[in-house]
């Protein structure tokens, strides 16, 4: 009888061990799946952050470029205005000199 009890206990222990083994395998599969999901989420979040950082950097570059273009246009405008003023002054000086020479020639002719 004792042998029968021992065998039954061994069978029960084997069944329990088998059941525990199945549970552990299921838990391991669940953990592996969770790990893969977490890994994918982390990768997704990093990609999203990289995209946001890239977008921010591009916006900053675009803004700085627009500011530079604006400054260059302003400098060019000022330069052109100065050149226009110098041209007008030189033109006035040339006209004055021509008129002066005409009057000098007229005086010589009359005098």
C-alpha positions as CSV (number, residue, x, y, z in Angstrom):
1,X,0.0,0.0,0.0
2,X,2.8,2.3,0.8
3,X,4.3,1.7,-2.6
4,X,1.0,2.7,-4.1
5,X,0.9,5.9,-2.1
6,X,4.5,6.7,-3.1
7,X,3.7,6.1,-6.7
8,X,0.6,8.3,-6.5
9,X,2.6,11.0,-4.8
10,X,5.3,10.8,-7.5
11,X,2.6,10.9,-10.2
12,X,1.0,13.9,-8.5
13,X,4.4,15.6,-8.1
14,X,5.2,14.9,-11.8
15,X,1.8,16.4,-12.8
16,X,2.4,19.4,-10.6
17,X,5.9,19.8,-12.0
18,X,4.5,19.5,-15.5
19,X,1.7,22.1,-14.8
20,X,4.3,24.5,-13.2
21,X,6.5,24.0,-16.3
22,X,3.6,24.9,-18.6
23,X,2.8,28.0,-16.5
24,X,6.4,29.1,-16.6
25,X,6.5,28.6,-20.4
26,X,3.4,30.6,-20.8
27,X,4.7,33.3,-18.5
28,X,8.0,33.3,-20.4
29,X,6.1,33.7,-23.7
30,X,4.0,36.5,-22.2
31,X,7.2,38.3,-20.9
32,X,8.9,37.9,-24.3
33,X,5.9,39.3,-26.0
34,X,5.7,42.2,-23.6
35,X,9.5,42.8,-24.1
36,X,9.0,43.0,-27.9
37,X,6.1,45.3,-27.5
38,X,8.0,47.6,-25.1
39,X,11.0,47.5,-27.4
40,X,8.8,48.5,-30.3
41,X,7.3,51.3,-28.3
42,X,10.7,52.6,-27.3
43,X,11.9,52.6,-30.9
44,X,8.7,54.3,-32.0
45,X,9.1,57.0,-29.3
46,X,12.8,57.6,-30.3
47,X,11.8,57.9,-33.9
48,X,9.1,60.3,-33.0
49,X,11.5,62.4,-30.8
50,X,14.1,62.4,-33.7
51,X,11.4,63.6,-36.1
52,X,10.3,66.3,-33.7
53,X,13.9,67.4,-33.1
54,X,14.6,67.4,-36.9
55,X,11.5,69.4,-37.5
56,X,12.5,71.9,-34.8
57,X,16.0,72.2,-36.2
58,X,14.7,72.8,-39.7
59,X,12.3,75.5,-38.5
60,X,15.1,77.2,-36.6
61,X,17.3,77.1,-39.7
62,X,14.5,78.4,-41.9
63,X,13.8,81.2,-39.4
64,X,17.5,82.1,-39.3
65,X,17.8,82.0,-43.1
66,X,14.8,84.3,-43.4
67,X,16.4,86.8,-40.9
68,X,19.6,86.7,-42.9
69,X,17.8,87.3,-46.1
70,X,16.0,90.2,-44.6
71,X,19.2,91.7,-43.3
72,X,20.9,91.3,-46.7
73,X,17.9,93.0,-48.4
74,X,18.0,95.8,-45.9
75,X,21.8,96.3,-46.5
76,X,21.3,96.1,-50.2
77,X,18.5,98.7,-50.0
78,X,20.7,101.0,-48.0
79,X,23.6,100.5,-50.3
80,X,21.4,101.2,-53.4
81,X,20.0,104.4,-51.7
82,X,23.5,105.6,-51.0
83,X,24.6,104.8,-54.5
84,X,21.6,106.7,-55.8
85,X,22.4,109.7,-53.7
86,X,26.0,109.7,-54.8
87,X,24.9,109.4,-58.4
88,X,22.4,112.2,-58.1
89,X,25.1,114.4,-56.4
90,X,27.6,113.6,-59.1
91,X,25.1,114.3,-61.8
92,X,24.3,117.6,-60.2
93,X,28.0,118.4,-60.0
94,X,28.5,117.5,-63.7
95,X,25.5,119.6,-64.7
96,X,26.7,122.5,-62.7
97,X,30.2,122.2,-64.2
98,X,28.8,122.0,-67.7
99,X,26.6,125.0,-67.1
100,X,29.6,126.9,-65.7
101,X,31.7,126.1,-68.7
102,X,28.9,127.1,-71.0
103,X,28.7,130.5,-69.2
104,X,32.5,130.8,-69.4
105,X,32.4,130.2,-73.1
106,X,29.5,132.6,-73.6
107,X,31.5,135.3,-71.7
108,X,34.5,134.7,-73.9
109,X,32.4,135.0,-77.0
110,X,30.7,138.2,-75.8
111,X,33.7,139.7,-74.3
